[in-house]
């Protein structure tokens, strides 16, 4: 057994150090507000990590516990409060479509999670900038971004190949097709050249780069295949099933597979390491680093410190 | 038994005539594109009504049957096509949160259904105009708007009371809390002064005007009550349960109640008329009239024919 376990803390270290140094050198005090409106233990844990990481790196983090019914009004207040540079919400709140509504209530200039409609839309359409002048890069949904950073760290992205095609030749399964992680992640990986099987309880879809000129976007097809057929083909298997009972059978994994779990529950069986070459048991700490990275970017946009304005 | 049945065709007649006359007098040819990406019989029927009503009133309607996977690209093409003045989609497409994503993919200047995030957000926050200069009135989600127009037609809105408070003193139940009809409808009725019980499978919420100054919006509370407790208090009961088996027990209805069903299935029992003073069995034809009304408004915005520009 020669599987290497890669911890999120290791992947996030260089990002955290860079953020810490940047904040110190520039002597700035970016403020992030997190809204907690549920009693979900996973959300609570995520909030604790955010607080701890922010304290270490010099971000002023404030956790605001609010009732579900007050949340939208509190978000609106924070949108208008100039002392707040970033806003995040610990989901689920209502759990259904109303949560998607709430995601778009966060001002795009403060949306560190990258979950408002404009940012998610831009990911699907490979739109890289917020403005026509191309001075402000888009914010990318932070968990999909964290997973891409992990894939870069562990060498799944091939840096010899030109940017935008560095996953060419890779077959990847993403078991989760949520609007906030699985679907944008599948699109991002396909846009970078991978063949992606997107799996949820309703079936399997194949995401590929596609040939559509109009949208410069990935292509999606429903396919008639089972998990048993697709998983053995995959170089990378990424799981995010939000239930304690789900376990992907290790017998389906091809030897040398890269296994990444972003669920707060362990979706791989204990013997995953007898098949995998690399196993990443969780991604949360990288996600928090991406939140901070997005916060600094938005801080500059709010203070008109983009490259363009610096040149003027 | 003295219940009066009011048909949607009767309520919609004056709107249709006005739209027809307006189109004829101005000699314009507004074009509405409807996207059908499902095999749902209710959606097909709705598409047929749209086509028929548009033909009668002079709107150039084109039904485009597309695959689910191509829908987003086709919407984007229509957004950019200057010959298209309005876009609508027959939902459900994917059925879950992805449908909410699609709703916000329609350009707000062509969104005749009023379902993009900005319009739904503005309904909740009582924002009446799209622009700061207040020259362009917001588009209101069309089924909730149709139900308000029905309530005005049948005299539930009291025109003796000042505008904005015309439902004061009324108690209304809305059985459906979807993001596209039930929740915005409950908010609109509360903003007009009613006490609204919003009912879904997860429980009952009470929407009232509230006292929040910040958002100038309604207030929402979870309440511990059963359907058996709230329905007998209601002057108006509005149902929208999308299943053939759901029937609201007539024994709960108070005598003289106004009963309105917007589901494509009959949610009231056959003997509803032995309790109700007014019964509206369906609303679809008013919804189509509101689509056309929204289309004409957006046509003017696209062609810069707002009041402000007319005055210049």
Interface residues (C-beta under 8 A of the other chain):
Chain A: X69 X72 X73 X76 X77 X96 X97 X98 X100 X101 X104 X105 X117 X120 X121 X124 X125 X178 X179 X183 X212 X214 X215 X217 X219 X220 X221 X222
Chain B: X69 X72 X73 X76 X77 X96 X97 X98 X100 X101 X104 X105 X117 X120 X121 X124 X125 X178 X179 X183 X212 X214 X215 X217 X219 X220 X221 X222
